[in-house]
Every structure is written in C-alpha cells, then in structure tokens.
Amino acid sequence: MATRSTNPLAGVVSATAAGGRLVFVPSRVREFGVTLGGSVMVPLWMATPLLLPMLVIAVLTESGLLWAIVWVGLGLTALAVIGLALALMFTVSATMVRWIEFRPQGNAKQLVIARSLRSSIVAAADLRSVVVVEGLRLSQRKSLKVVLHTRRGTVECEPGFQAPMSQVGAEALLAWLTSQLGSAGVAVEYRATVDRNFACPGEWWTRSHLAALWHVPVGAVDELAVRHGVRSYQHTPRAMAMHSPAKTVTVYDPDRAYEVAEDLRGQHTMAPEAGAAQEDPRP
C-alpha cells in the first residue's frame, strides 16, 4: 500500500547530480497548452455574444449584408486568436522560469536559472537577497512567487498552472532556501502582500466570527475593532432584502481582523510570562 509523502516540498525540490533544484513549472507542454487555450477562448468569449445573434438573424432573413458582416467578424476573430496566441507564447517563452538549480547542494556558489528556451547562470555572490512573496486576499493565499534580487536586476519566479509550488508552505520554502544560501551569506526573506480592495460584503466576517477568532465576547467586538482599526460595513444581506429590508448587519474586513488575531494571540502568550516574572520569589 502506497504511503502519502510527508515531505512539505515533495514535487517542488529535488536533488540532481549538480545540486538542489527548485521547480516552478513541471511541464512546459501543459503550460504552453494552457496559454494557447487562453488565447483561443478570450477572443471567442468576446466575439460570441455579438456574432451569434447576427448569425441567427442572417440565417432567418438570408440577408447578404448580414452574412458579409458575420464572415468579416469571424475573420477578425481568427486574426485576434492568432495574434494573441503569438504574443502570449512569446511572453511565456521569454519570462517563464522553469526551475532554479543551486550548485553545489547545500553550499550554493552559483544558481542556474532555466527558462523555456535558454538558461543563465548567476553567481551567489551577485545575489543581494531572495524574497518569498505570498499574496493574500481575505486571509487566503492567492499567489506565491520567489524573487531574486541580483546586481543586474530582478528575476521573478512564479509557479505554473496547477504546479505543486503553488501549494507549498512559505515557512518550508524559506527554510529550504536558507539551507541552500546560508553559507553564501544571502538574505532570505518573507513578504506578504495583502489585497485590500473592497470585496463583496458577503465575504467579510460577522461579529460572531470575529468573537470566535479573537476569543472574546460578541459584545466586545465593536470596541476592539475600533481600537485596532478594523474596517466595518453595514449592509442588508440578499436573503433579508425581500422580507426585512430595514434590517442590516455589520461585517468586518477579514484581512485586518486576522492580523489583530495574531497580535492578540501574542499578547495572551506574553501575559502569563509577565505574570510569572512579577511573582514574589519569597516562599
């Protein structure tokens, strides 16, 4: 019976004869296929609402003018598909990083950056820093990338479509990168970027949700939210709009609420230690 791997970086990190490899795009074929599929679907998605009704009318009326417009529209759509496909394929080929190899394993002196059509070598001494950037929205991960800051510029490495890299934990990735670059004295950092654009109120959190998250009574939520600058919004849920249009609920920004929860958890952790330090040492 097969056992599930407990390695948090399974499918992302591998050991080669030359060094340790960090894989962002496991399959070039799949990545180019997704890109090609998108270049076909986007023009069709935009043209179909316009061409389909006109095609139906042309069939029913047998109008030569409408048929001419339909054929012109189809031709322009085909040109848009070809142009977008070429542009996206070129962009992916030029910018997509398939993997980075740290040579030698555990004591990197140089990094090999493999792209779709070529590879380049960067000396570890030329690295200023390596940053793991995690994009968050509503306290959920939406993106993950590794950014290499070198003397010559910046290299951004993002996981491909449904790549294992997009699912790994940031802490495990940071630890592995540190193990590869620690001896070279390269700083490995973590940075979270939070999308704070206003989201649908239905996705924000209620008082009861915040009370459970902060481990406080529901009645204390408003005061804490004001004290810590948690945005709130009052709205009428769609389910109540018909029967109770005057009834509103207050919801809160989950991103800031999550940050406050971390602060409160830290305060609760430090409180017992502070109390212990103030105890009378005398028997």
C-alpha positions, 0 to 999 in steps of 0.5 A, a space after each residue: 500500500 502506497 504511503 502519502 509523502 510527508 515531505 512539505 516540498 515533495 514535487 517542488 525540490 529535488 536533488 540532481 547530480 549538480 545540486 538542489 533544484 527548485 521547480 516552478 513549472 513541471 511541464 512546459 507542454 501543459 503550460 504552453 497548452 494552457 496559454 494557447 487555450 487562453 488565447 483561443 477562448 478570450 477572443 471567442 468569449 468576446 466575439 460570441 455574444 455579438 456574432 451569434 445573434 447576427 448569425 441567427 438573424 442572417 440565417 432567418 432573413 438570408 440577408 447578404 449584408 448580414 452574412 458579409 458582416 458575420 464572415 468579416 467578424 469571424 475573420 477578425 476573430 481568427 486574426 485576434 486568436 492568432 495574434 494573441 496566441 503569438 504574443 502570449 507564447 512569446 511572453 511565456 517563452 521569454 519570462 517563464 522560469 522553469 526551475 532554479 538549480 543551486 550548485 553545489 547542494 547545500 553550499 550554493 556558489 552559483 544558481 542556474 536559472 532555466 527558462 523555456 528556451 535558454 538558461 543563465 547562470 548567476 553567481 551567489 555572490 551577485 545575489 543581494 537577497 531572495 524574497 518569498 512573496 505570498 499574496 493574500 486576499 481575505 486571509 487566503 493565499 492567492 499567489 506565491 512567487 520567489 524573487 531574486 534580487 541580483 546586481 543586474 536586476 530582478 528575476 521573478 519566479 512564479 509557479 505554473 498552472 496547477 504546479 505543486 509550488 503553488 501549494 507549498 508552505 512559505 515557512 518550508 520554502 524559506 527554510 529550504 532556501 536558507 539551507 541552500 544560501 546560508 553559507 553564501 551569506 544571502 538574505 532570505 526573506 518573507 513578504 506578504 502582500 495583502 489585497 485590500 480592495 473592497 470585496 463583496 460584503 458577503 465575504 467579510 466576517 460577522 461579529 460572531 466570527 470575529 468573537 470566535 477568532 479573537 476569543 472574546 465576547 460578541 459584545 466586545 467586538 465593536 470596541 476592539 475593532 475600533 481600537 485596532 482599526 478594523 474596517 466595518 460595513 453595514 449592509 442588508 444581506 440578499 436573503 433579508 432584502 425581500 422580507 426585512 429590508 430595514 434590517 442590516 448587519 455589520 461585517 468586518 474586513 477579514 484581512 485586518 481582523 486576522 492580523 489583530 488575531 495574531 497580535 492578540 494571540 501574542 499578547 495572551 502568550 506574553 501575559 502569563 510570562 509577565 505574570 510569572 516574572 512579577 511573582 514574589 520569589 519569597 516562599 
